[in-house]
Amino acid sequence: MRPARTFGLLDVLDEGVEAVAAVGGPFLGLFWLLALPLRLAQAHFLYEAVQLGGEAARHGRYLGELALLQGVLLVPWCWGRAVFVRACRLGLEGQRPGLAALRVGALPFAGLLYLTVLVEALTWATAWTVVALPVCVLLSALAAGAAPFIERPGLLDPLRQLLRHGGRALVLVGLLFVMAWAVIVALVNLHVLFQAGVWLAGAVPGTDPGRWRALLHWRNPRYWLVLLAGALLLVEPYLLGAITVFVHKQRSRSSGEDLRLWLQRLRRSVAA
């Protein structure tokens, strides 16, 4: 990484991919393990809500229980995000994440959980507009990137940190568009992968993939919701990595931290 006072979308994307690659399997696997239950619960909730349609009001208790389940699963998902972002940030600072990535701190985690609940409530309240969904996704990722810098307990400091690191809107909007395309590409690839699996299963003697063909048919809405959940799982780490780089660069521009870290990397490369 070269020292620079300004940065653009390509810088954030390139270094975000490098940050995720540097984190490696352990923290990426931990993140997916903790995020998968929530994504599947969200997919199931959406499926049931759409299926019930106008009858949803008569099944408020059932939908409320599904919503409560999502609230419970939100906690480990937030912790997984906090650990992953901390691992990426330690890598950007020239350190090996190791077990230090697990020490996210009670105050930053509480602040992240608070911000996440607010954004999730905003997401469900504005989901009918569709347009607001990408903005909420970006806010949620930005909250994860800004949470490590929450310094005081309270309701205002987490919001202050979120707004403080929300500058350079054009970079954030560009990042959002790139990640949206990445989700579409991941969705198509997962669909092709599942269809190839069904086709290969049909070539095995004595195997009847008929039931799987019905479950993995493009007309099955539950199948597309699961595909969407899988695509989000694949893309989300790269969004978090890019946001971590973005927040790091935002702070470095005002403190000169980027120059110091670049000099440290240069010394290590020369010594090697």
N, C-alpha and C positions, 0 to 999 in steps of 0.2 A: 504494500500500500504506500503510495507516494504522499508526501505532505502537501496539503492543498487547503486553501481557505474556502473554496467553493466546491460544490459537488452537484452531480445531476443524477438522473434516473439510472443511467447505465452503471455509474459508480456504485449506487446502492444495490442494484441487482447483482452485479459481479461479486461484490464483497459479501453480499448476503448468501450467495451460493457457496462461496468459500467458507463462510462461517458455519453453515450447516454441515459441509463436508468435514470440517475440522472437529466438530462435535462428535461425529462418528456414530456407530451403532448403539452404544448403551443408552445415551440420552434420547436419541431418536426413537428407539424401541420403547423406552419408558413413556415417552410422550404419547405414542400411538396406543400403548396399552391403557393409559388413563383416559384418552380421548374417545376411544372406540365405543365404550358403553353409552356415553352421552350422545354421540352421533346416531347410534342405532335407536336410542330412546326418542330422539327428536324425529327421526324418520317414521317411527311407529306412531308417534303422536299426530304428525301431519296426516298420515294415512287414515287413522281412525277419525280425525276431525273432518277430512274430506268425505269419507264414506258416510258419516252420519249426516252431513249436510244440514238441512233445516231442522233435523231432529237432535242436533248437538245440544241445544238448551235443555232437553229432557234427560240428557246423560251427563249433566254437569259434574256429578260426583265421580264418575268414571274418568272423565277428562281431567278433573282436578287431581285425582290420584296419579295419572300419567304426568301431569305437570309437576307434582310434588317429587316424583321419581327423578325428573330432570333437574330439579333444584338440588337434590341430594348428590347426583352425579356431577353437578357443576363444581363442587368443591375439589374432588381429585383432579378434574380437568384443569382448573385454575392452578393447582399446585404443579401439575405437569408442565403447564405453560411457563410458570415462574422458574422452574428448574431449567427448562430448555433455554429460555432467554438468558438466564444467568450463565449457563454453560457457554452460549454464544458470546456473551459479553466478556467473560474471562478469556476466551480465545482471542477476541479483538484486542485485549489488553496484553497479549503476549504470554498468557499463563495457560497451563494445562488445566482443564476443568476439574477432572477427578471428583472426589467426594465433596470438594468445596462447593460444587454446583448445587448440592442438595441443601446447603445452608442459605436459604432464601431470606430468612429473617421474618419474625412475626409481624412487624409493622408493614413492610412492603407487601407481604402476602395478604394481610387484612385489607390494605388499601386496594390491591388488585381485585380481591373478592368483592369489595364494595363497588368499584368501578364496573366490574363485570356484571353484577346484578343490575345496576342501573342501565347498562347498555343492552342487556338481555330483555329487560322490561320494555325499553324503547323499541327493540327489534320486534317483539311480539305485538306491541301497540301500533306499529307502523307497517307491519308485514303486508297488509292489504294494498299498500301503495306500490310494492315491489321495488320502486326506485330507491326507497330508503334502506333496503337491505344491504347493498354494497357499502353504503356509508357506515352502517352499524358494524359491519364486519371489520372495516378499517379502524373504527373507534375502538373496538374490542382488542384488536392487535396492538394499536397504539397504547392502550392502557397497560398491556403486558410489557411493552417496551419501556414505558415511563414509570411503572410501579417501583422498580429498585431505587428510585431517587426520592421516594416519599420520605420526608424527614420528620413530620410531626403527626401525631394521632389527631383525628378529627374528620369532619365531613368535607371540609373545603380544600385542604392541602392536596388530596388525591386529584380533585378536579383541577386545581391550579397546575399541578405537574402535567396533567393531560393536555391542558391548553398550552402550557409552556413549550411542550415538545411537538405541538401540532403545526409549526410553521412550514414554509415552503410547500404550499398547497398543491402546486403543479406537480411536484415530485410525488406527492402522496396520491394524487389522482392518476398519474401515469402508472404508479405501482399497482393501483387498484385495477386498472384496465389490463395490465399484463397478467395479474393473478386471475382475473376473470377468464381470460383466454386459456390460461393454464388449467383451470378447472374444467373447461369445455374439452380440451385435449385429453385430460385425464379421464373424463367421463367416457369419451369415445373409445379410448384405449381399453378401459375396463370392460366396456360392453363387448368389444371384439374379443378380448381375452376369455370372457365367460362363454361367448358363443363358440369359440374354438374349443373350449373345454367340453362343451356339450357334444360337439361334432366328434371329437376324439373319443369320448365315452361311447358314442354309438358304434364306433369301429371295433370295440372290445367284444369278443364273442360272449354271449350270455348276458350282456348288459342291456337293459332297456332304459334309455334316457328320456322316455316320454314325459315322466313327471317333471324332470328338470327342464325340459323344453317348455312346458307350460309355466313353470315358475319364473324362468328366465326369458320369457317372451316380452317383446317390446311393448305389448299392450297391457302388461301387468304394471299398475302404478306403484305397487310396493317395490317391485324390482328397480324401477327408476329412482325411487327414493333411496334405496340401499346403494345404488350406483353413485348417486350424488353424495351420500355420506362418505363413501370410499374416496371419491375424487377430492372432497374437502380434506380428508385425512392426509392424502398425498401432497396437497399443495400447501396446507397450513404451516408446516415447518419452514418452508421457504419464505412465506409471508412473514413469519415471526423473525426469521433470520434477517430479512431485509429491513424490517422495522427496527430491529436491534442495531443494525448498522446505521440506519437513518438517525435514530436517537443519539447514538454515539457521535456521529458527525455533527449533529446539531450542537451538542455540548462541547465538542472539540473546537469548533469554530470560535467559541467565546473564551476558551481557556488555553488554547495552544497545545492541548493534549495530543492532537494528531501529530505534531512535530516531534514531541518527546517519544511517542510510541514508534514513530518511523525511525528515529535514531537508534532506539533499542533494537529494533529488528535488523537494522543495518549492521550494528555491532555484532549481533549473534551470527549473521550470515558471514561476516568477515572472519570471525573467530572459528567458524566451522570450516 
